[in-house]
Amino acid sequence: MSKIAKNMVCLWYDGSAEEITDPDPAAAKRAFNAMMTMRKIDIAMIEAARRG
């Protein structure tokens, strides 16, 4: 069985990072901090964190 690298590129990522590059620094920070706690990325939770 092969090991998966921790920094493996996500194949579904479309290049859009609008949640963590929001012009509102507080919203971007909330989204980024939420994302950094996730083992698997949950877009709905990131969007909810961004909204506050």
FILUMLUM-186369 format. One line per 4 residues: for each residue x, y, z of N, C-alpha, C, O. Coordinates in pm, 1 decimal, decimal comma, padded with zeros to 6 digits. Layout:
# FILUMLUM-186369
X Y Z X Y Z X Y Z X Y Z ~ ...
# end
This chain:
# FILUMLUM-186369
00084,6 -00116,8 00000,0 00000,0 00000,0 00000,0 00089,6 00123,7 00000,0 00185,8 00131,0 00076,4 ~ 00057,9 00220,4 -00085,5 00140,2 00340,6 -00095,6 00092,8 00445,8 00004,1 -00025,2 00452,6 00038,4 ~ 00187,1 00527,1 00049,4 00156,1 00635,7 00141,3 00117,5 00760,4 00062,9 00174,0 00786,8 -00043,2 ~ 00023,1 00836,1 00113,4 -00017,1 00961,5 00051,1 00057,6 01073,9 00121,6 00057,7 01082,5 00244,4
00120,5 01159,0 00043,6 00194,1 01271,3 00100,1 00098,4 01367,9 00168,1 -00013,8 01388,8 00121,9 ~ 00144,2 01427,1 00279,7 00060,7 01522,5 00352,4 00032,6 01647,5 00270,0 -00070,0 01712,6 00289,9 ~ 00121,0 01681,5 00178,9 00103,3 01802,4 00098,6 00055,1 01770,3 -00042,6 00085,4 01843,3 -00137,0 ~ -00019,5 01661,9 -00056,8 -00071,5 01621,4 -00187,1 -00166,5 01726,6 -00243,7 -00248,7 01781,5 -00170,4
-00156,2 01754,4 -00369,8 -00241,3 01853,2 -00435,9 -00383,2 01800,1 -00445,3 -00405,5 01684,1 -00480,1 ~ -00477,8 01885,6 -00414,0 -00618,1 01849,6 -00421,8 -00663,8 01858,1 -00567,0 -00650,9 01963,2 -00629,8 ~ -00715,9 01750,7 -00619,8 -00751,6 01746,6 -00761,2 -00882,4 01817,0 -00793,1 -00907,9 01845,6 -00910,1 ~ -00967,3 01846,4 -00693,6 -01092,7 01914,8 -00722,4 -01081,2 02064,8 -00706,0 -01175,0 02136,9 -00740,3
-00970,5 02114,1 -00655,2 -00953,6 02258,7 -00633,8 -00951,5 02329,5 -00767,8 -00873,9 02293,8 -00856,5 ~ -01037,6 02431,2 -00782,7 -01051,5 02499,1 -00912,2 -00970,1 02627,8 -00922,4 -00982,5 02701,2 -01020,4 ~ -00887,0 02655,7 -00822,2 -00804,8 02775,9 -00826,3 -00870,5 02895,1 -00760,7 -00807,7 03000,0 -00746,2 ~ -00994,7 02881,4 -00721,1 -01067,7 02989,5 -00655,4 -01050,8 02976,1 -00504,9 -01079,2 02871,2 -00447,0
-01004,7 03082,1 -00443,2 -00989,1 03082,1 -00298,0 -01056,7 03205,3 -00240,8 -01002,0 03272,4 -00153,2 ~ -01175,3 03234,6 -00290,5 -01240,8 03358,8 -00251,8 -01270,2 03366,7 -00102,5 -01271,4 03476,5 -00046,7 ~ -01293,9 03253,6 -00036,1 -01323,2 03258,2 00106,5 -01203,4 03310,1 00186,6 -01220,7 03389,0 00279,5 ~ -01083,9 03266,8 00151,6 -00967,1 03306,7 00230,8 -00895,5 03428,3 00172,3 -00794,3 03472,5 00226,7
-00946,5 03482,0 00063,2 -00889,8 03604,2 00006,1 -00994,5 03714,7 00002,3 -00987,8 03805,3 -00080,8 ~ -01090,2 03706,3 00092,1 -01197,2 03805,6 00100,8 -01137,0 03944,3 00125,2 -01041,0 03955,9 00201,5 ~ -01190,3 04049,1 00063,2 -01138,8 04184,4 00086,8 -01153,2 04228,5 00232,9 -01078,1 04314,0 00279,9 ~ -01249,7 04169,9 00304,3 -01265,8 04198,0 00447,5 -01167,4 04109,6 00523,8 -01185,4 03988,0 00528,6
-01063,6 04168,5 00583,4 -00961,0 04088,1 00651,0 -01016,2 04000,1 00763,2 -00966,5 03889,6 00784,7 ~ -01116,8 04047,1 00834,1 -01174,0 03966,6 00942,8 -01243,9 03842,7 00887,7 -01230,5 03734,2 00944,2 ~ -01318,2 03857,6 00778,0 -01386,6 03743,9 00715,9 -01285,3 03643,9 00661,4 -01302,4 03523,1 00677,4 ~ -01180,7 03693,5 00597,6 -01076,8 03604,8 00543,8 -01008,1 03528,3 00656,3 -00979,0 03409,5 00642,2
-00982,3 03595,9 00767,5 -00915,8 03530,4 00881,5 -01004,8 03422,6 00941,3 -00956,7 03314,4 00975,2 ~ -01134,8 03450,8 00954,8 -01227,9 03349,2 01007,1 -01229,6 03226,8 00917,1 -01224,4 03113,8 00965,6 ~ -01236,9 03248,4 00785,9 -01240,3 03137,0 00690,7 -01110,3 03057,9 00695,2 -01112,1 02934,8 00696,4 ~ -00997,9 03128,5 00697,6 -00867,7 03060,9 00700,7 -00852,2 02980,3 00829,5 -00809,4 02865,0 00825,7
-00886,6 03040,0 00942,7 -00873,4 02969,4 01070,1 -00962,4 02847,0 01076,3 -00922,3 02743,7 01130,0 ~ -01083,6 02857,2 01021,6 -01173,2 02741,3 01018,0 -01112,6 02631,0 00932,3 -01114,4 02513,9 00970,3 ~ -01059,0 02668,8 00816,6 -01000,7 02570,8 00726,2 -00881,8 02499,2 00790,0 -00863,5 02379,2 00769,7 ~ -00801,8 02571,4 00866,3 -00681,5 02512,9 00924,5 -00712,4 02411,7 01034,4 -00623,7 02335,9 01073,6
-00834,9 02408,3 01084,7 -00870,3 02309,6 01187,1 -00923,0 02180,2 01126,0 -00945,8 02082,7 01197,6 ~ -00942,5 02178,5 00995,3 -01007,4 02065,6 00928,7 -00907,6 01961,4 00879,6 -00803,2 01993,5 00822,8 ~ -00942,9 01837,0 00903,4 -00865,3 01727,4 00846,1 -00905,1 01709,3 00698,7 -00820,7 01685,3 00612,4 ~ -01036,0 01721,3 00672,7 -01090,4 01720,8 00536,9 -01160,9 01854,3 00518,1 -01234,7 01898,9 00605,9
-01138,6 01916,8 00406,1 -01194,9 02048,4 00379,9 -01346,8 02039,9 00363,9 -01397,8 01959,0 00286,4 ~ -01416,9 02123,3 00437,2 -01563,0 02131,2 00432,1 -01598,2 02273,2 00386,4 -01595,6 02366,8 00466,3 ~ -01630,4 02288,4 00260,1 -01656,6 02419,3 00201,4 -01771,5 02490,7 00272,5 -01763,1 02611,0 00296,9 ~ -01877,6 02419,3 00305,8 -01992,2 02481,5 00372,3 -01951,2 02541,0 00506,8 -01997,6 02649,3 00542,5
-01866,4 02473,1 00580,9 -01821,8 02525,9 00710,0 -01729,3 02645,8 00691,8 -01732,4 02738,9 00772,3 ~ -01647,5 02644,5 00587,8 -01560,1 02758,8 00560,4 -01644,1 02880,5 00523,5 -01617,6 02991,4 00570,0 ~ -01745,3 02859,3 00439,8 -01833,3 02969,9 00401,3 -01909,6 03024,0 00522,2 -01928,6 03145,0 00534,5 ~ -01953,1 02935,2 00611,2 -02023,4 02978,3 00732,4 -01930,9 03060,0 00822,2 -01972,3 03161,5 00878,2
-01807,5 03016,6 00835,7 -01709,8 03091,1 00916,2 -01682,9 03228,0 00854,3 -01669,2 03327,5 00925,5 ~ -01675,6 03232,1 00723,3 -01652,9 03359,3 00653,5 -01765,3 03458,1 00681,9 -01740,8 03576,7 00704,1 ~ -01889,3 03407,9 00680,8 -02003,8 03495,3 00704,9 -02009,8 03542,9 00850,0 -02069,9 03646,0 00880,2 ~ -01946,2 03465,7 00939,9 -01942,0 03506,9 01081,1 -02036,4 03439,7 01166,9 -02040,9 03466,9 01286,9
# end
